[in-house]
Amino acid sequence: MSSEIDSSTLLSRASQLIDLARKAGADAADAVVVRSRSQSVSVRLGKVEGTESSESDDFSLRVFIGKRVASVSANPGFDLQALAERAVAMARVSPEDPFACLADEASLAKSYPDLQLFDATEVSSEMLREAALAAEAAALAVKGVTNSSGAGASAGMGGLVLATSHGFAGSYMGSRFGHSVSVIAGEGTGMERDYDFDSRLYYAELDDPADIGRRAGERVVKRINPRQVPTGKNVTVIFDPRVARGFVGHIAGAINGAAVARKTSFLRDRMGQQVLKSGLSITDDPLIVRGPASRPFDGEGVSGERLAMIEDGVLKHWFLSTSTGRELGLPTNGRGVRGGTAVSPSSTNLALEPGDISPEELIRSVGNGFYVTELIGHGVNMITGEYSRGATGFWIENGELTFPVSEVTIASNLKDMFMRLTPANDVDRKFGVAAPTLAIEGMTLAGQ
């Protein structure tokens, strides 16, 4: 991965695009370049299966004529004037959008901090290969592991260059490194699969590949010979942290301003009301130094700030971009993200803040229940909150994890789950969505 991150040339081309769009008749415009560089190596059973490398600088131009808007995209080497003229011609015949606009000039970032998002460490294909092989070898060395689904290692960088017709010009880049492995234990119809991985902004902070492999092997061996358990109501279910992150993602989806505007969120009428138990908070902070999802400004040039999205159980904010905020009669809070030619709101470093007890104490407090390590399927209705997922994990008996469990379904409604949620104190903030071990009371478990 090249350490070269100078974006001055890209910023100059973006500014030229805007000037040409204005000359072609646009009232306002912004231009974005999404930069991406990546390389990866995958191995299986000690042999390299694939080596990939990619580079791209994807340009997009968005132009406004009155309340009409159009966007076009292109790769490097395009004709600037032709692209600008095409965008303006498209805007002239587009239907009016009363909410589409640039961010207000007053909300644009005038300066922004260095969040230390880029590690210039050069990682060769050979280094990636060795890391993937080491992770797989460590996993296969665990007694009971019978096969490998493969291991991988990757290094990449990505970032944003943004210029607007009302004076914003800025860029940032971030790096990302990762190791992963997936292995199998058991034979025939009794085979089980599990995995482990790590992903960091800084290469030196990655977990050792052998540690990742060993954890994956130990996880999968524990899953051999799973049982079913009887159907029951009012079961306490504990979510392992890597499953809990997905659960917190459901909360993020429910408080996304775009879903609220479309009336596709079951929390759309709950602003200012209690949606979690008292004492629980969910924060979102784009400005964490070396944060996994940090950004000095959003996809519209607006600086965000740390927000308690839910504070002491009470819903305080939606995630908002400028257009979504306009639709809801609210100002943006700097959560706009570029997705192709569109801007939509999204979280940054999102965290369900931890509780006061350890995961072990939480499990002991349950007595009997179900500890979930993996969820299957997509049975979540974000309009009604109905929740039903296939699950695997371990049965909790007398406050201890006992035998592995599979082929069961857990069900409830997210509104009830939010109000019955108890977090442990083991939140891991190395992921863009951070969550501790979670206990949720009163779920239905469908088994035998």
C-alpha positions as a printed NumPy array, in Angstrom:
array([[  0.   ,   0.   ,   0.   ],
       [  1.499,   3.285,  -1.047],
       [  2.11 ,   5.892,   1.61 ],
       [  1.329,   8.597,  -0.923],
       [ -1.843,  10.362,   0.194],
       [ -1.428,  13.784,  -1.433],
       [ -4.904,  14.755,  -2.602],
       [ -4.103,  18.168,  -4.052],
       [ -4.485,  17.002,  -7.662],
       [ -7.848,  15.383,  -6.94 ],
       [ -9.027,  18.467,  -5.073],
       [ -8.001,  20.656,  -8.015],
       [ -9.983,  18.497, -10.456],
       [-13.001,  18.566,  -8.158],
       [-12.841,  22.368,  -7.995],
       [-12.556,  22.572, -11.781],
       [-15.646,  20.4  , -12.133],
       [-17.639,  22.77 ,  -9.945],
       [-16.493,  25.829, -11.908],
       [-17.483,  24.172, -15.174],
       [-20.876,  23.166, -13.769],
       [-21.562,  26.738, -12.689],
       [-20.596,  28.023, -16.139],
       [-22.943,  25.445, -17.693],
       [-25.864,  26.839, -15.691],
       [-25.856,  25.144, -12.275],
       [-26.934,  27.275,  -9.305],
       [-24.815,  25.167,  -6.941],
       [-22.717,  21.998,  -7.075],
       [-20.411,  19.737,  -5.176],
       [-17.816,  17.254,  -6.392],
       [-16.527,  14.219,  -4.553],
       [-13.712,  11.786,  -5.13 ],
       [-13.825,   8.513,  -3.196],
       [-10.31 ,   7.078,  -3.16 ],
       [ -9.653,   3.397,  -2.54 ],
       [ -6.519,   1.228,  -2.517],
       [ -6.465,  -2.382,  -1.333],
       [ -4.564,  -5.643,  -1.495],
       [ -5.412,  -9.001,   0.004],
       [ -4.219, -12.596,   0.106],
       [ -6.382, -15.651,   0.798],
       [ -5.065, -19.112,   1.669],
       [ -6.512, -22.535,   2.37 ],
       [ -4.771, -25.629,   3.717],
       [ -1.366, -24.027,   3.453],
       [ -1.671, -22.849,  -0.152],
       [ -2.402, -19.431,  -1.607],
       [ -5.839, -19.399,  -3.227],
       [ -5.945, -15.796,  -4.352],
       [ -4.098, -12.493,  -4.395],
       [ -6.007,  -9.33 ,  -5.209],
       [ -5.046,  -5.704,  -5.62 ],
       [ -7.217,  -2.758,  -6.603],
       [ -7.001,   1.019,  -6.968],
       [ -9.736,   3.489,  -7.79 ],
       [-10.54 ,   7.18 ,  -7.669],
       [-14.28 ,   7.487,  -8.313],
       [-15.545,  10.993,  -9.136],
       [-19.104,  12.177,  -8.729],
       [-20.617,  15.575,  -9.486],
       [-23.92 ,  16.771,  -8.04 ],
       [-25.561,  19.88 ,  -9.49 ],
       [-28.587,  21.923,  -8.453],
       [-30.827,  24.11 , -10.624],
       [-33.511,  25.577,  -8.43 ],
       [-35.094,  22.591,  -6.698],
       [-33.904,  20.186,  -9.37 ],
       [-30.84 ,  18.021,  -8.797],
       [-28.842,  15.508, -10.806],
       [-25.698,  13.489, -10.155],
       [-23.219,  11.804, -12.472],
       [-20.195,   9.61 , -11.814],
       [-16.992,   8.93 , -13.714],
       [-13.578,   7.314, -13.446],
       [-10.259,   9.184, -13.815],
       [ -9.465,  10.407, -17.325],
       [-12.95 ,  11.69 , -18.111],
       [-13.572,  14.978, -19.907],
       [-14.36 ,  17.53 , -17.188],
       [-16.429,  19.842, -19.351],
       [-18.484,  17.049, -20.911],
       [-19.286,  15.628, -17.478],
       [-20.331,  19.014, -16.104],
       [-22.533,  19.787, -19.108],
       [-24.165,  16.352, -18.923],
       [-24.982,  16.802, -15.232],
       [-26.56 ,  20.199, -15.836],
       [-28.587,  18.884, -18.783],
       [-29.889,  16.052, -16.589],
       [-30.806,  18.447, -13.786],
       [-32.861,  20.637, -16.131],
       [-35.218,  17.731, -16.868],
       [-35.228,  16.152, -13.382],
       [-38.309,  16.335, -11.164],
       [-38.165,  18.864,  -8.333],
       [-36.876,  17.692,  -4.972],
       [-37.885,  20.149,  -2.224],
       [-35.283,  18.815,   0.211],
       [-32.144,  18.355,  -1.928],
       [-29.517,  21.029,  -1.33 ],
       [-25.976,  21.675,  -0.229],
       [-25.309,  22.004,   3.482],
       [-25.823,  25.525,   4.819],
       [-22.622,  27.523,   4.532],
       [-22.716,  28.321,   8.259],
       [-22.553,  24.616,   9.131],
       [-19.471,  23.837,   7.013],
       [-16.243,  22.901,   8.765],
       [-13.902,  25.888,   8.8  ],
       [-11.085,  23.751,  10.189],
       [-10.864,  20.182,  11.349],
       [ -8.527,  18.077,  13.486],
       [ -5.977,  15.484,  12.479],
       [ -7.614,  12.314,  13.78 ],
       [ -4.573,  10.13 ,  12.963],
       [ -6.557,   7.863,  10.677],
       [ -3.705,   6.933,   8.313],
       [ -0.865,   4.486,   8.92 ],
       [  1.734,   4.631,   6.14 ],
       [  3.179,   1.193,   6.958],
       [  4.111,  -0.614,   3.741],
       [  2.676,  -4.125,   3.827],
       [  3.884,  -6.479,   1.093],
       [  1.979,  -9.391,  -0.423],
       [  4.522, -11.674,   1.225],
       [  3.715, -10.213,   4.659],
       [  0.009, -10.732,   4.014],
       [  0.617, -14.314,   2.876],
       [  2.661, -15.139,   5.964],
       [  0.03 , -13.661,   8.271],
       [ -2.796, -15.638,   6.643],
       [ -0.789, -18.872,   6.748],
       [  0.133, -18.313,  10.401],
       [ -3.504, -17.748,  11.385],
       [ -4.632, -20.887,   9.574],
       [ -1.794, -23.037,  10.95 ],
       [ -2.572, -21.975,  14.528],
       [ -6.259, -22.784,  14.049],
       [ -5.547, -26.208,  12.521],
       [ -3.205, -27.   ,  15.418],
       [ -6.096, -26.857,  17.903],
       [ -7.132, -30.392,  18.849],
       [-10.484, -31.233,  17.285],
       [-10.212, -28.912,  14.266],
       [-10.603, -31.049,  11.145],
       [-10.535, -28.669,   8.189],
       [-10.123, -25.08 ,   7.078],
       [-12.536, -22.793,   5.268],
       [ -9.618, -20.464,   4.594],
       [ -7.723, -17.525,   6.039],
       [ -6.988, -14.057,   4.759],
       [ -5.018, -10.899,   5.34 ],
       [ -5.585,  -7.474,   3.842],
       [ -4.272,  -3.934,   3.763],
       [ -5.969,  -0.905,   2.287],
       [ -6.7  ,   2.773,   2.406],
       [ -9.676,   4.884,   1.555],
       [-10.794,   8.441,   1.853],
       [-12.799,  11.367,   0.647],
       [-12.003,  14.494,  -1.331],
       [-14.819,  17.062,  -1.327],
       [-15.261,  20.499,  -2.883],
       [-18.439,  22.602,  -2.953],
       [-19.538,  25.699,  -4.836],
       [-19.981,  27.633,  -1.593],
       [-16.385,  27.402,  -0.514],
       [-15.646,  24.093,   1.164],
       [-12.555,  22.135,   0.103],
       [-11.126,  19.295,   2.153],
       [ -9.865,  15.737,   2.162],
       [ -8.923,  12.93 ,   4.509],
       [ -7.565,   9.416,   4.188],
       [ -7.721,   6.401,   6.451],
       [ -5.957,   3.038,   6.465],
       [ -7.296,  -0.397,   7.357],
       [ -5.548,  -3.719,   8.006],
       [ -7.132,  -7.084,   8.744],
       [ -6.507, -10.775,   9.511],
       [ -9.172, -13.505,   9.517],
       [ -9.584, -17.279,   9.584],
       [-12.499, -19.724,   9.428],
       [-12.193, -23.409,  10.382],
       [-14.267, -26.572,  10.783],
       [-14.505, -29.157,  13.563],
       [-16.253, -32.506,  13.51 ],
       [-17.033, -34.859,  10.63 ],
       [-19.899, -35.49 ,   8.213],
       [-23.259, -34.113,   9.312],
       [-21.733, -33.195,  12.666],
       [-19.427, -30.54 ,  11.247],
       [-19.389, -27.09 ,  12.843],
       [-17.786, -23.889,  11.594],
       [-16.508, -20.802,  13.392],
       [-14.12 , -17.946,  12.801],
       [-12.165, -15.096,  14.294],
       [-10.729, -11.879,  12.896],
       [ -9.195,  -8.542,  13.746],
       [ -9.323,  -5.198,  11.925],
       [ -7.399,  -2.046,  12.806],
       [ -6.383,   1.328,  11.409],
       [ -2.754,   0.787,  12.462],
       [ -0.875,  -2.324,  11.385],
       [  1.157,  -2.621,  14.589],
       [ -2.061,  -2.776,  16.647],
       [ -3.409,  -5.898,  14.914],
       [ -3.736,  -9.024,  17.036],
       [ -1.078, -11.624,  16.299],
       [ -2.281, -13.951,  13.5  ],
       [ -1.5  , -17.011,  15.62 ],
       [ -3.717, -15.679,  18.422],
       [ -6.556, -15.124,  15.963],
       [ -6.157, -18.667,  14.644],
       [ -6.041, -20.218,  18.096],
       [ -9.213, -18.368,  19.159],
       [-11.035, -19.521,  16.016],
       [ -9.998, -23.119,  16.647],
       [-11.041, -23.024,  20.292],
       [-14.399, -21.479,  19.409],
       [-15.295, -24.111,  16.824],
       [-14.262, -27.094,  18.954],
       [-16.627, -25.951,  21.709],
       [-19.506, -26.137,  19.208],
       [-19.161, -29.876,  18.466],
       [-22.194, -32.094,  19.225],
       [-24.768, -29.36 ,  19.792],
       [-28.212, -30.13 ,  21.2  ],
       [-31.625, -28.624,  20.904],
       [-33.414, -27.324,  23.977],
       [-37.131, -27.251,  24.786],
       [-39.31 , -24.379,  23.627],
       [-39.802, -21.8  ,  26.331],
       [-41.128, -18.327,  27.059],
       [-39.57 , -15.651,  29.245],
       [-36.068, -16.959,  28.53 ],
       [-33.128, -14.674,  29.313],
       [-30.851, -14.529,  26.278],
       [-27.284, -13.248,  26.482],
       [-25.672, -11.907,  23.316],
       [-21.925, -12.435,  22.849],
       [-20.273,  -9.075,  21.996],
       [-19.834,  -9.85 ,  18.318],
       [-23.555, -10.68 ,  18.089],
       [-24.417,  -7.68 ,  20.28 ],
       [-22.789,  -5.354,  17.728],
       [-25.404,  -6.388,  15.186],
       [-28.147,  -5.813,  17.729],
       [-26.897,  -2.266,  18.356],
       [-26.928,  -1.871,  14.582],
       [-30.705,  -2.406,  14.714],
       [-30.941,   0.494,  17.168],
       [-28.88 ,   2.633,  14.775],
       [-31.217,   1.743,  11.919],
       [-34.271,   2.649,  13.967],
       [-32.919,   6.14 ,  14.793],
       [-31.709,   6.897,  11.278],
       [-33.439,  10.044,  10.034],
       [-33.933,   8.578,   6.559],
       [-35.961,   5.677,   8.01 ],
       [-37.936,   8.12 ,  10.151],
       [-38.72 ,  10.303,   7.109],
       [-39.839,   7.224,   5.138],
       [-41.892,   6.054,   8.146],
       [-40.033,   2.726,   8.118],
       [-38.794,   2.91 ,  11.724],
       [-40.727,   1.574,  14.707],
       [-39.232,   4.438,  16.764],
       [-40.397,   7.193,  14.392],
       [-42.832,   8.66 ,  16.952],
       [-40.655,   8.198,  20.026],
       [-38.392,  11.287,  20.06 ],
       [-38.003,  12.521,  23.631],
       [-39.436,   9.305,  25.045],
       [-37.886,   6.401,  26.916],
       [-36.732,   3.662,  24.508],
       [-34.053,   1.952,  26.662],
       [-33.942,   1.221,  30.369],
       [-33.024,   4.173,  32.588],
       [-29.27 ,   4.522,  32.984],
       [-28.446,   3.253,  29.48 ],
       [-26.95 ,   5.478,  26.79 ],
       [-25.881,   5.161,  23.165],
       [-23.24 ,   7.598,  21.938],
       [-21.946,   8.481,  18.49 ],
       [-18.621,  10.299,  18.1  ],
       [-16.969,  11.014,  14.727],
       [-13.954,  12.767,  16.261],
       [-12.249,   9.977,  18.231],
       [ -8.509,   9.971,  17.504],
       [ -7.713,   6.715,  15.662],
       [-11.387,   5.768,  15.907],
       [-12.436,   2.959,  13.537],
       [-15.211,   5.075,  11.969],
       [-13.901,   8.572,  12.659],
       [-14.026,  11.365,  10.094],
       [-13.061,  15.042,  10.415],
       [-16.107,  16.093,   8.336],
       [-19.019,  14.293,   6.743],
       [-19.935,  13.769,   3.095],
       [-21.264,  17.336,   2.863],
       [-18.349,  19.125,   4.572],
       [-20.036,  19.402,   7.973],
       [-18.127,  18.625,  11.154],
       [-20.023,  16.384,  13.518],
       [-19.646,  16.264,  17.274],
       [-20.111,  13.642,  19.943],
       [-23.821,  13.071,  20.543],
       [-25.679,  11.041,  23.135],
       [-28.205,   9.631,  20.691],
       [-30.017,   7.955,  23.575],
       [-29.292,   9.354,  27.041],
       [-30.433,   7.722,  30.276],
       [-32.775,   5.657,  28.129],
       [-34.386,   8.686,  26.411],
       [-34.173,   9.171,  22.62 ],
       [-32.474,  12.533,  21.936],
       [-31.355,  12.606,  18.267],
       [-31.809,  11.122,  14.827],
       [-28.829,  10.602,  12.492],
       [-29.25 ,  13.458,   9.999],
       [-27.812,  14.704,   6.738],
       [-28.861,  18.084,   5.357],
       [-31.667,  16.862,   3.081],
       [-33.005,  14.363,   5.619],
       [-32.911,  17.053,   8.29 ],
       [-34.848,  19.421,   6.039],
       [-37.487,  16.771,   5.478],
       [-37.876,  16.407,   9.237],
       [-37.598,  20.123,   9.969],
       [-34.236,  19.764,  11.731],
       [-30.644,  20.889,  11.089],
       [-28.035,  18.341,  10.018],
       [-25.848,  16.906,  12.76 ],
       [-22.974,  16.049,  10.424],
       [-23.885,  12.415,   9.765],
       [-24.185,  12.608,   5.964],
       [-22.379,   9.837,   4.064],
       [-21.704,   9.691,   0.335],
       [-22.984,   6.498,  -1.222],
       [-22.363,   6.665,  -4.952],
       [-23.982,   9.954,  -5.978],
       [-26.362,  10.134,  -3.005],
       [-25.982,  11.492,   0.526],
       [-27.682,   9.646,   3.366],
       [-27.314,   9.735,   7.145],
       [-25.321,   7.127,   9.049],
       [-23.578,   6.561,  12.364],
       [-19.843,   6.996,  12.998],
       [-18.222,   5.521,  16.133],
       [-21.417,   4.181,  17.699],
       [-21.35 ,   2.628,  21.17 ],
       [-23.828,   1.18 ,  23.601],
       [-22.101,   2.363,  26.749],
       [-21.116,  -0.405,  29.177],
       [-22.707,  -1.393,  32.447],
       [-21.061,  -2.079,  35.794],
       [-20.773,  -5.87 ,  35.951],
       [-18.479,  -8.331,  34.207],
       [-19.762, -10.795,  31.575],
       [-19.143, -13.632,  34.048],
       [-21.261, -11.914,  36.689],
       [-23.983, -11.277,  34.112],
       [-24.053, -14.96 ,  33.14 ],
       [-24.146, -16.038,  36.792],
       [-27.038, -13.685,  37.463],
       [-29.133, -15.381,  34.766],
       [-29.164, -18.813,  36.379],
       [-30.633, -20.664,  33.404],
       [-30.778, -19.171,  29.906],
       [-29.23 , -19.087,  26.438],
       [-25.871, -17.569,  25.42 ],
       [-25.926, -16.677,  21.699],
       [-22.725, -16.747,  19.657],
       [-24.194, -16.615,  16.147],
       [-27.435, -15.478,  14.541],
       [-28.894, -16.81 ,  11.291],
       [-31.348, -15.213,   8.874],
       [-32.785, -11.702,   8.599],
       [-36.059, -11.925,  10.511],
       [-36.186,  -8.322,  11.722],
       [-39.057,  -6.025,  10.72 ],
       [-37.863,  -2.44 ,  11.252],
       [-41.387,  -1.054,  10.731],
       [-43.011,  -3.055,  13.528],
       [-39.957,  -4.116,  15.545],
       [-40.818,  -7.816,  15.282],
       [-37.655,  -9.885,  15.815],
       [-37.14 , -13.582,  15.006],
       [-33.714, -15.08 ,  14.281],
       [-32.189, -18.527,  14.105],
       [-29.459, -18.872,  16.725],
       [-26.62 , -21.049,  17.958],
       [-24.68 , -20.814,  21.187],
       [-24.528, -22.428,  24.632],
       [-27.04 , -23.278,  27.311],
       [-26.604, -21.499,  30.623],
       [-27.299, -23.71 ,  33.623],
       [-26.825, -22.635,  37.239],
       [-24.963, -19.559,  36.023],
       [-22.431, -21.456,  33.892],
       [-22.047, -22.096,  30.153],
       [-22.655, -25.813,  29.583],
       [-23.429, -27.665,  26.331],
       [-23.586, -26.208,  22.778],
       [-27.023, -25.451,  21.31 ],
       [-28.144, -25.145,  17.679],
       [-31.297, -25.164,  15.535],
       [-33.3  , -22.872,  17.777],
       [-35.063, -19.575,  17.128],
       [-35.232, -16.585,  19.454],
       [-38.076, -14.088,  19.118],
       [-39.497, -10.934,  20.666],
       [-40.142,  -7.323,  19.667],
       [-37.248,  -4.867,  19.552],
       [-39.268,  -2.311,  21.542],
       [-39.54 ,  -4.818,  24.401],
       [-35.948,  -6.026,  23.971],
       [-34.619,  -2.474,  24.298],
       [-36.462,  -2.023,  27.589],
       [-35.238,  -5.343,  29.018],
       [-31.575,  -4.951,  28.104],
       [-28.703,  -5.159,  30.606],
       [-25.113,  -4.507,  29.402],
       [-21.905,  -5.911,  30.889],
       [-18.721,  -3.844,  31.214],
       [-16.669,  -5.401,  28.375],
       [-17.286,  -2.968,  25.504],
       [-14.59 ,  -3.175,  22.793],
       [-14.224,   0.116,  20.944],
       [-12.013,  -1.133,  18.121],
       [-15.093,  -1.557,  15.923],
       [-17.273,   1.132,  14.351],
       [-20.212,  -0.307,  16.299],
       [-19.165,  -1.124,  19.85 ],
       [-21.254,  -3.192,  22.244],
       [-20.613,  -5.155,  25.436],
       [-22.1  ,  -8.523,  26.296],
       [-25.88 ,  -7.986,  26.548],
       [-28.559,  -9.806,  28.525],
       [-32.167,  -9.503,  27.326],
       [-34.946, -10.852,  29.478],
       [-38.318, -12.225,  28.428],
       [-37.561, -13.685,  24.983],
       [-39.291, -16.651,  23.405],
       [-37.077, -19.588,  22.429],
       [-38.419, -22.081,  19.885],
       [-36.588, -25.397,  20.128],
       [-37.815, -28.973,  20.371]])
